[in-house]
Amino acid sequence: LLESKAFSQSILTSITSHIAVVDTSGAIVSVNKAWEDFSLNNASCTLERTGVGSNYIEVCKKSAATGDLFALKALEGFYKILNKELPIFEMEYPCHLPGEHRWFLLRITKFADDSPKVVMMHIDITERVKSTAIMHEALERYDILTKATSDTIWDWDIVNNKITYNNVITQMFGFKNQVFDNLAEAWKANIHPEDLQIVTASVDKVFNNKLQNFQLEYRF
């Protein structure tokens, strides 16, 4: 039993997510090391981590009373899990520090074996959120670029053989959007017959030689 307990504790200690077991009254009955470490250095964070013996429900209520909507939503999720209205509750929320922005995913589930307890898990998703923000920023810049130019810009998903154009294609060639149900096939079908062979051969050369830049004049 001692070996089993030590093994289980070792596993919980190695997990970087913050984990706590909470009973039906909201009292925290157990936490892992990541939860403890976070509570020591981030007491003022939204959905703060409190130690064993404290009441998670009271902490959420206190924060919700100050207008913290994330705390209110977490409290609602806690009761939905407790009342078996949901099998799992998840919520993303910010947890910023001066000079550092962080985000976490709160996941609440029922304890194993239908025990009258719930498991609270806070997972650090900062890198994912930052990567998504960078991607959206890049897409916004691309969207501005495509609207600012009079050129037709297209992106070819080679694996799925799909081509996506900017709206200039409808202005440049006079086609309507619904004409291009299959853009890849429509592009090939509209290449001038006398240029089709050289275009096809040139594209094959690009793929075979893994060229980074390519330029070709052809009739369309």
SULJOQUI-V987125 format. One record per run of one state. SS is the DSSP state (A for helix, B for strand, O for the rest). FROM is the first residue (numbers start at 0). LEN is the number of residues. If there is no record, write none. Layout:
ss=SS from=FROM len=LEN
ss=SS from=FROM len=LEN
This chain:
ss=O from=0 len=1
ss=A from=1 len=13
ss=O from=14 len=3
ss=B from=17 len=6
ss=O from=23 len=3
ss=B from=26 len=5
ss=O from=31 len=1
ss=A from=32 len=9
ss=O from=41 len=13
ss=B from=54 len=1
ss=A from=55 len=10
ss=O from=65 len=3
ss=A from=68 len=14
ss=O from=82 len=5
ss=B from=87 len=7
ss=O from=94 len=2
ss=B from=96 len=1
ss=O from=97 len=2
ss=B from=99 len=1
ss=O from=100 len=2
ss=B from=102 len=8
ss=O from=110 len=1
ss=A from=111 len=3
ss=O from=114 len=2
ss=B from=116 len=8
ss=O from=124 len=1
ss=A from=125 len=23
ss=O from=148 len=5
ss=B from=153 len=4
ss=O from=157 len=4
ss=B from=161 len=4
ss=O from=165 len=2
ss=A from=167 len=6
ss=O from=173 len=3
ss=A from=176 len=3
ss=O from=179 len=3
ss=A from=182 len=7
ss=O from=189 len=3
ss=A from=192 len=17
ss=O from=209 len=11
